[in-house]
């Protein structure tokens, strides 16, 4: 089921809603047929008030579950957006601080920052739409970034406050990278998704048990409730991953700092290059 949800999350929202709408209208049609065939009219009429109360409870519970999940998903998206922006700020600060160091340390550190930023921006973040782990090449680039700062001769940067700041920013960059990866791995628990589907099924089922004195009105109500349930499913699946779906986290803040590091237009940041320009 997890693989199915991953595939669905990549679909455009309109297509996703159409699929869920077809599914739930089909389910509702089957329940209507079963109700007409196996539940006598006098039984439905005699239990009208009870069915109406169950329908209200099911609708409220379904709305609560969907609202709870959507709030959690939206908070995750917002958190990851903030982490991407903060990491871009840390990278920019590290670049400015490293640029004040004496050569050749400045060039070495700046090159390493640029390589890491490009690896994360152009390779790792796009991969997080399907994966929940960091890329090995980005791990290597981060290690080389640490190494470039660690190999600076102490005597050459003695008394320069920018050097400790470079180390501090690199540490923050690393922490934020792993927080972003962790945010990308956040998913709605399967048991909660099953509960939402079950409550939605119960809701549609209770609507089909209503008094059918006005047949067209009853069918219209059942279809409307089926579409309501489908809309809830659509929102949940489309927000289930921060880097894919209706609310995809933008990596634009990182594009700006990468463009500065490589001295190229933002549109060319992820194009193959021979290396940073300095």
C-alpha positions, 0 to 999 in steps of 0.5 A, a space after each residue: 500500500 505504501 508503494 501505491 501511495 508513493 505513486 499516487 503522490 506524484 500525480 497532478 492533484 486534479 488527476 488524483 481527485 478524479 481517481 479517488 472520485 471514481 473509486 468512491 462513486 463506484 463504491 457508493 454505487 455498489 453500496 446502493 445496489 446492495 442496500 436496495 437488494 438486501 435492506 427492505 424499505 420499511 427497515 430503512 424508514 423505521 431506522 431513519 433517525 438512527 441512521 441520520 445520527 450515525 451519519 452525523 457522527 461518521 461525518 464529524 469523525 471523518 472530518 476530524 481525522 482528515 483535518 488532523 492529518 492535514 494539519 500535521 502534513 502542512 506543519 511538516 511542509 512548513 518546517 521543511 521550507 524553513 529548514 531549506 531557507 535557513 540552510 541557504 542562509 547558513 551556506 551564504 554566511 559560510 561563503 562570505 566568511 570563507 572569502 575573508 580567509 587568506 589564500 589558498 584556504 579561501 578558494 579551497 573552502 569556497 570550492 567545497 561549499 559550492 560542490 556540496 551545495 550543488 550536490 544537495 540542490 541538484 541531486 539529493 533534493 530531487 531524489 527526496 521525492 522518491 527516497 527517504 535517505 541522503 545520497 552517498 555523493 552528497 555525504 562525500 561532498 559534506 565530508 570534503 567540506 569539513 575536511 577543507 576547513 579542518 586542513 587550514 593551518 592554524 597559524 595562517 588564520 590566527 586571530 581571524 574570527 571568520 575561521 571559527 564562524 566557517 566551522 560553526 556554519 558548516 556544522 549548522 549546514 550539516 544539521 539542517 541537511 539531516 533535518 530536511 532528509 528526516 522531514 522528507 521521510 515523514 509519512 502518515 502512519 498506515 494505520 491512520 490511513 486505514 482508519 480514515 478509509 474505514 470511516 469514509 466507507 462507513 459514512 458512505 454506507 450510512 448515507 445509502 441506508 437513508 429513507 429513499 422516498 425521494 430516489 433522485 435526491 437520495 442518489 445525489 446525496 450519496 454521490 455528494 458524500 462520496 465526492 466529499 470523502 474523495 476530496 479528503 483522500 486527495 488532500 491527504 495523499 497530495 500533502 503526504 510528502 514535502 518534496 512531491 505533491 500539491 505543496 512541494 517545498 521549493 529549493 529556490 533559496 538554495 538556487 540563489 546561493 549556488 548561483 553566487 558560488 558558481 557565478 552563473 545565472 540561476 537557470 544554469 546552476 544544475 547544468 554540468 560544469 567543470 567546477 566552481 568558478 571561484 
